[in-house]
Amino acid sequence: MVAIRRLVVSPPLINSSSPSASEPNQLLELFESPHTGAVTTRTATLTGFSETSEHTVVFTNNSISSVNTYGYSPHPLSAYIGYVDAILSSAPEHSIKPFIISITSSSPISLASMLDAIQELRAKFHDTEGATSRIGIELNTSCPNIKGSPPPAYNISGLVPILDALAECFWKDPTLTIGLKLPPYVYSTQFDDLVGCIATYSRPDPSDDSRRLNPFAFFTSTNTLGQTLLFAEQAAPAPLSVVADSDGGAAPAVFALPTGLGGMAGEALHPLALGNVYTLRRLLDAHTDTSLCDIWIVGVGGVTTREAHARMRKAGAAVVACATVLLREGVSVFEKLSIPSDGGD
Ligand SMILES: Cc1cc2nc3c(=O)[nH]c(=O)nc-3n(C[C@H](O)[C@H](O)[C@H](O)COP(=O)(O)O)c2cc1C
């Protein structure tokens, strides 16, 4: 069992945001699994994302890896609020299993209205009372597939207005558990810049001014790695949609994805994800502002076996999550990934 502030995650194994957590029946199945300690919803925007046949996923034929071109959920946040409301309303009486609602916005104004809507839902469930919450938030700062819009967490100064909106909401209501979904970083100063920026948000804890508190309770690391390319012969099962690309007279190349490039995840991402989790944990623990030690890490990337799950924990993750293997194998995979000593609900 791990408590990320007021979110009790037991066992500390969850799904990471993806199209496997898009529809109400999928969310219910994840919620009802005794092998998941929380449910993360697919990333929602305020008004929904326009999805086309270009948005898809393929898997590699030699490992459990994926490349995808998805943006965000076609359903707006209001739909997820309805789904979570319905599931929590009919949950067993003493259930404290939480939902982590994944959201994104590049506009602080839209983000503020999304936060208001989530706070309204929390109020309905008296989520600010007692010792635990059943609803937290993960801000996706790291989708690599949005045309013309780089993942904000690769550009820290661009991220600040969004973090400001989250922090403002937190200081009004410190019972709100907020996490950030981070991209895979590939050189050390990217980590330093992120952690340095997050440290500027710490303040004395309003309920105990001998302590300091940071509005951000957890980092989910990592999202997919953008700009990767698979040829059709590397994909399995054979992709339904392929394009021929003739470039400067070269022989046509057949790609696995309709647009060629996409975000990579699964086993191919695992070493980079382990390195990100390890580096973030060390930097947070070593920071002069000790409130950063209280930021937990949800480790994601290539967790497809129990051994990979254990490695993620050794690297520094308090909670471990997966997406690719869930898309491939369904919710029953959580039993296979479980570490028996973690127990379950
Ligand atoms: C098809 C697909 C769609 C995804 N959609 C989202 C999303 O909507 N929001 C998000 O934060 N991450 C999304 N991700 C990233 C995953 O949550 C996860 O961070 C990444 O895939 C690494 O985990 P894995 O190796 O277990 O797949 C998606 C991943 C895949 C494969």
The ligand as an SDF file (V2000), in Angstrom:
LIG
                    3D

 31 33  0  0  0  0  0  0  0  0999 V2000
   -1.7250    3.9030  -27.5120 C   0  0  0  0  0  0  0  0  0  0  0  0
   -1.2610    4.7510  -26.3770 C   0  0  0  0  0  0  0  0  0  0  0  0
   -2.0010    5.8650  -25.9940 C   0  0  0  0  0  0  0  0  0  0  0  0
   -1.5860    6.6520  -24.9200 C   0  0  0  0  0  0  0  0  0  0  0  0
   -2.3590    7.6980  -24.5140 N   0  0  0  0  0  0  0  0  0  0  0  0
   -1.9660    8.4380  -23.4450 C   0  0  0  0  0  0  0  0  0  0  0  0
   -2.7990    9.4540  -22.9250 C   0  0  0  0  0  0  0  0  0  0  0  0
   -3.9250    9.7140  -23.3950 O   0  0  0  0  0  0  0  0  0  0  0  0
   -2.3360   10.1730  -21.8780 N   0  0  0  0  0  0  0  0  0  0  0  0
   -1.1160    9.9280  -21.2950 C   0  0  0  0  0  0  0  0  0  0  0  0
   -0.7470   10.5970  -20.3250 O   0  0  0  0  0  0  0  0  0  0  0  0
   -0.3220    8.9380  -21.7450 N   0  0  0  0  0  0  0  0  0  0  0  0
   -0.7220    8.1940  -22.7950 C   0  0  0  0  0  0  0  0  0  0  0  0
    0.0680    7.1680  -23.2260 N   0  0  0  0  0  0  0  0  0  0  0  0
    1.3630    6.9210  -22.5740 C   0  0  0  0  0  0  0  0  0  0  0  0
    1.2470    5.8380  -21.5080 C   0  0  0  0  0  0  0  0  0  0  0  0
    0.4410    6.2550  -20.4410 O   0  0  0  0  0  0  0  0  0  0  0  0
    2.6270    5.4730  -20.9400 C   0  0  0  0  0  0  0  0  0  0  0  0
    3.1670    6.5930  -20.3070 O   0  0  0  0  0  0  0  0  0  0  0  0
    3.6030    4.9910  -22.0090 C   0  0  0  0  0  0  0  0  0  0  0  0
    2.9590    4.2300  -22.9840 O   0  0  0  0  0  0  0  0  0  0  0  0
    4.7280    4.1450  -21.3850 C   0  0  0  0  0  0  0  0  0  0  0  0
    4.1760    3.0180  -20.7410 O   0  0  0  0  0  0  0  0  0  0  0  0
    4.1890    1.5560  -21.4230 P   0  0  0  0  0  0  0  0  0  0  0  0
    5.6050    1.2830  -21.8140 O   0  0  0  0  0  0  0  0  0  0  0  0
    3.6840    0.6510  -20.3550 O   0  0  0  0  0  0  0  0  0  0  0  0
    3.2940    1.6360  -22.5980 O   0  0  0  0  0  0  0  0  0  0  0  0
   -0.3580    6.3490  -24.2630 C   0  0  0  0  0  0  0  0  0  0  0  0
    0.3760    5.2240  -24.6460 C   0  0  0  0  0  0  0  0  0  0  0  0
   -0.0610    4.4220  -25.6810 C   0  0  0  0  0  0  0  0  0  0  0  0
    0.7420    3.1990  -26.0530 C   0  0  0  0  0  0  0  0  0  0  0  0
  1  2  1  0
  2  3  1  0
  2 30  2  0
  3  4  2  0
  4  5  1  0
  4 28  1  0
  5  6  2  0
  6  7  1  0
  6 13  1  0
  7  8  2  0
  7  9  1  0
  9 10  1  0
 10 11  2  0
 10 12  1  0
 12 13  2  0
 13 14  1  0
 14 15  1  0
 14 28  1  0
 15 16  1  0
 16 17  1  0
 16 18  1  0
 18 19  1  0
 18 20  1  0
 20 21  1  0
 20 22  1  0
 22 23  1  0
 23 24  1  0
 24 25  2  0
 24 26  1  0
 24 27  1  0
 28 29  2  0
 29 30  1  0
 30 31  1  0
M  END
$$$$
